[in-house]
Amino acid sequence: MGEAISRTPEHRTAALPPPIEERAEEAGPPVARTRLARLRAPRRPRLWFEILLIAVSYWTYSLIRNAVPAHKDTALRNAHWIWDAEQSLGLAVERGVNHGVDSVTWLIVGMNYYYATLHFVVTIGVLVWLYRWHPGRYAAIRLVLFATTGVALVGFFFFPLAPPRLMPDMDFIDTVLVHHTWGSLASGNLAEVSNQYAAMPSMHIGWSTWCGITIAALARPRWVKTLGVLYPVATLVVIVATANHFWLDAVGGLICLSFGFAVAALWYAASPYRLPRHIASPVARRSVPARTAQAPAATSQAAQAPAGAESSPAPPADSERRGPSPAPKAAAAPATPLTSGPAEAAEAAPAPGDGSAADRSGTAARRS
């Protein structure tokens, strides 16, 4: 298609953009792009839907995780392989940390309750905080958590792994059994309803790091940001001290979290933390296309003008049209109207007593 040329008031030529129809064809089908934009656009979260979604998602996750075949022999063999790999790296520190913390009763009991409760409490608290104060980012950051948890199921299925506390020949201490604390789904009576051989990857690390990054990125007080950074670090110490994970399980959790962030960034075409904090009201969203609809129409009309034709300059704005306020002018003397007949001449004749020559001659005649 030929390129339209416009001539500016300064007699400079400039190439006009192609018509709106041609640009739409180059960019792709407008209907498909509009549908994808609607799907990507953040929506205002609805409380009942979010509660139902989280409940159903966690129930499904637990069902699939516990339904994964728990191959005990394979899980124990993988645990030996992990332990040998850490020893070859000189980083097999789990047993020393487990025995050292277990010698301090109040500390290890506190870590047992930390492991059993904060994993859920902090995660739900961050979701509620996002829902209330960052509704525009809520769906994208929630997608990170869901994608992280979903891909973790692949690790549970293909790499069953026994936690260190279930390795009889490694001299680890099951701190929940020794100190009779409650809450662990993988120790005591609750072990019968939980897959104990799903230690890789560690979702305690995946979820806590998700919470920590979100808090550090979005919270305003510096001390709250600091707590966000320290939370996954403290969780790493807890899962190792209680002999529920190897530290390489934490690496697996971070890999899953990276996958979750990649999914959200690809879907929303931006980092979840860079999305708008709030969602525009429906009235504001409807008014934007109405205001911007005039620009494509003007461009299309200009593009249809014949090549070489001079385009008239755009009408000036109201302020330019009015111009600066004129300075006040002095009152002009009334102009003498032109006379065309006896009546007009009589009206234009000077009044008596105004000092004219006719007035003076009349006065002289009366005296004589």
KARAKA-V477109 format. One record per pair of residues at least 12 apart in sequence whose C-alpha atoms are under 10 Angstrom apart, sorted by the first residue. I is the first residue (numbers start at 1). J is the second residue. If there is no record, write none. Layout:
i:j
I:J
I:J
This chain:
i:j
1:18
1:19
1:22
2:18
2:303
2:307
3:15
3:16
3:17
3:18
3:19
3:303
3:304
3:307
4:16
4:17
4:18
4:19
4:302
4:303
4:304
4:305
4:306
4:307
4:308
4:309
5:17
5:302
5:303
5:305
5:306
5:307
5:308
5:309
5:310
5:311
6:302
6:303
6:305
6:306
6:307
6:308
6:309
6:310
6:311
6:312
7:307
7:308
7:309
7:310
7:311
7:312
7:313
8:310
8:311
8:312
8:313
8:314
9:310
9:311
9:312
9:313
9:314
11:310
13:308
13:310
15:303
16:299
16:300
16:302
16:303
16:304
17:299
17:300
17:302
17:303
18:299
18:300
18:302
18:303
18:304
19:296
19:297
19:299
19:300
19:301
19:302
19:303
19:304
20:296
20:297
20:299
20:300
20:301
20:303
21:296
21:300
36:267
37:268
39:267
39:268
40:140
40:267
40:268
40:269
41:136
41:139
41:140
41:267
41:268
41:279
42:135
42:136
42:137
42:138
42:139
42:140
42:268
42:275
42:276
42:278
42:279
42:280
43:135
43:136
43:137
43:138
43:139
43:278
43:279
43:280
44:131
44:135
44:136
44:137
44:138
44:139
44:278
44:279
44:280
44:281
45:131
45:132
45:135
45:136
45:137
45:138
45:139
45:279
46:131
46:135
47:128
47:131
47:132
50:127
50:128
50:131
50:139
50:142
54:124
54:127
54:142
54:146
57:146
57:149
57:150
58:146
58:149
61:146
61:149
61:150
61:152
61:153
62:153
62:193
62:194
62:195
63:193
63:194
63:195
64:153
64:156
64:157
64:195
65:152
65:153
65:154
65:156
65:157
65:194
65:195
65:196
65:197
65:198
66:156
66:192
66:193
66:194
66:195
66:196
66:197
66:198
67:157
67:193
67:194
67:195
68:153
68:154
68:156
68:157
68:158
68:160
68:195
68:197
68:198
69:156
69:157
69:158
69:160
69:195
69:197
69:198
70:156
70:157
70:160
70:161
70:162
70:195
70:196
70:197
70:198
71:157
71:159
71:160
71:161
71:162
71:197
72:160
72:161
72:162
72:196
72:197
73:160
73:161
73:162
74:159
74:160
74:161
74:162
74:197
75:159
75:160
75:161
75:162
75:163
75:167
75:196
75:197
75:198
75:199
75:200
76:160
76:161
76:162
76:163
76:164
76:166
76:167
76:168
76:197
77:160
77:161
77:162
77:167
78:159
78:160
78:161
78:162
78:200
79:160
79:161
79:162
79:163
79:164
79:166
79:167
79:197
79:199
79:200
79:245
79:246
80:161
80:162
80:164
80:167
80:169
80:170
81:161
82:161
82:246
82:247
82:248
82:249
83:164
83:170
83:246
83:247
83:248
85:248
86:246
86:247
86:248
91:247
91:248
92:246
92:247
92:248
93:240
93:241
93:246
93:247
94:164
94:172
94:237
94:239
94:240
94:241
94:242
94:243
94:244
94:245
94:246
94:247
95:164
95:165
95:170
95:171
95:172
95:173
95:240
95:241
95:242
95:243
95:246
96:172
96:240
96:241
97:237
97:238
97:240
97:241
97:242
97:243
98:164
98:165
98:171
98:172
98:173
98:174
98:175
98:237
98:238
98:239
98:240
98:241
98:242
98:243
98:244
99:171
99:172
99:173
99:175
99:241
99:242
99:243
100:241
101:175
101:237
101:238
101:240
101:241
101:242
102:173
102:174
102:175
102:178
102:179
102:241
102:242
105:175
105:179
106:179
108:175
108:176
108:179
108:181
108:238
108:241
108:242
109:175
109:176
109:178
109:179
109:180
109:181
109:182
109:242
110:181
110:238
111:175
111:176
111:234
111:235
111:237
111:238
111:239
111:241
111:242
112:175
112:176
112:179
112:180
112:181
112:182
112:183
112:184
112:238
112:239
112:241
112:242
113:176
113:181
113:182
113:183
113:184
113:238
114:183
114:234
114:235
114:238
114:239
115:183
115:184
115:204
115:235
115:238
115:239
115:242
115:244
116:181
116:182
116:183
116:184
116:185
116:186
116:204
117:183
117:184
118:204
118:208
118:231
118:235
119:203
119:204
119:205
119:207
119:208
119:211
119:235
120:204
120:207
120:208
122:207
122:208
122:211
122:212
122:231
123:145
123:207
123:208
123:210
123:211
123:212
124:211
125:211
126:142
126:210
126:211
126:212
126:214
126:215
127:139
127:141
127:142
127:145
127:211
127:214
129:215
130:142
130:214
130:215
130:218
130:277
133:218
133:277
133:278
134:218
134:273
134:275
134:276
134:277
134:278
134:279
135:276
135:277
135:278
135:279
136:272
136:273
136:274
136:275
136:276
136:277
136:278
136:279
136:280
137:271
137:272
137:273
137:274
137:275
137:276
137:277
137:278
137:279
138:272
138:273
138:275
138:277
138:278
139:264
139:268
139:272
140:261
140:263
140:264
140:265
140:267
140:268
140:270
140:271
140:272
140:273
140:275
141:210
141:211
141:214
141:260
141:261
141:264
141:265
141:271
141:272
141:273
142:210
142:260
142:264
142:272
143:260
143:261
143:263
143:264
143:265
143:267
143:272
144:207
144:210
144:256
144:257
144:258
144:259
144:260
144:261
144:262
144:263
144:264
144:265
144:272
145:206
145:207
145:210
145:211
145:256
145:257
145:259
145:260
145:261
145:264
146:207
146:257
146:260
146:264
147:256
147:257
147:258
147:259
147:260
147:261
147:262
147:263
147:264
148:203
148:206
148:207
148:210
148:253
148:254
148:255
148:256
148:257
148:258
148:259
148:260
148:261
148:262
148:263
149:201
149:203
149:206
149:207
149:253
149:256
149:257
149:260
150:256
150:260
151:201
151:253
151:255
151:256
151:257
151:259
151:260
152:198
152:200
152:201
152:202
152:203
152:206
152:252
152:253
152:255
152:256
152:257
152:259
153:198
153:200
153:201
153:256
154:200
154:201
154:256
155:198
155:199
155:200
155:201
155:202
155:252
155:253
155:256
156:195
156:197
156:198
156:199
156:200
156:201
156:202
157:197
157:198
157:200
158:200
159:197
159:198
159:199
159:200
159:201
160:195
160:196
160:197
160:198
160:199
160:200
160:201
161:196
161:197
161:198
161:199
161:200
161:201
161:245
161:246
161:249
162:195
162:196
162:197
162:198
162:199
162:200
162:244
162:245
162:246
163:186
163:196
163:197
163:198
163:199
163:200
163:239
163:240
163:243
163:244
163:245
163:246
163:249
164:199
164:240
164:242
164:243
164:244
164:245
164:246
165:187
165:242
165:243
165:244
165:245
166:187
166:196
166:197
166:243
166:244
167:243
172:241
172:242
172:243
172:244
173:241
173:242
173:243
173:244
174:187
174:188
174:241
174:242
174:243
174:244
175:187
175:241
175:242
175:243
175:244
176:188
176:242
176:243
184:244
186:198
186:244
187:244
196:244
198:245
199:244
199:245
199:246
199:249
199:250
199:252
199:253
200:245
200:246
200:248
200:249
200:250
200:251
200:252
200:253
201:245
201:246
201:248
201:249
201:250
201:251
201:252
201:253
201:254
201:255
201:256
202:236
202:239
202:244
202:245
202:246
202:247
202:248
202:249
202:250
202:251
202:252
202:253
202:254
202:256
203:249
203:250
203:252
203:253
203:254
203:256
203:257
204:232
204:235
204:236
204:238
204:239
204:245
204:249
204:250
204:253
205:231
205:232
205:233
205:234
205:235
205:236
205:239
205:247
205:249
205:250
205:251
205:252
205:253
205:254
205:256
205:257
206:232
206:249
206:250
206:251
206:252
206:253
206:254
206:255
206:256
206:257
206:258
206:260
207:232
207:235
207:253
207:254
207:257
208:228
208:229
208:230
208:231
208:232
208:233
208:234
208:235
208:236
208:253
209:228
209:229
209:230
209:231
209:232
209:233
209:235
209:236
209:253
209:254
209:257
210:228
210:232
210:254
210:257
210:258
210:260
210:261
211:228
211:229
211:231
211:232
212:224
212:225
212:226
212:227
212:228
212:229
212:230
212:231
212:232
212:233
213:225
213:228
213:229
213:231
213:232
213:273
214:228
214:229
214:272
214:273
215:227
215:228
215:229
215:231
216:228
216:229
216:230
217:229
217:273
217:274
218:273
218:274
218:277
232:250
235:250
236:249
236:250
336:348
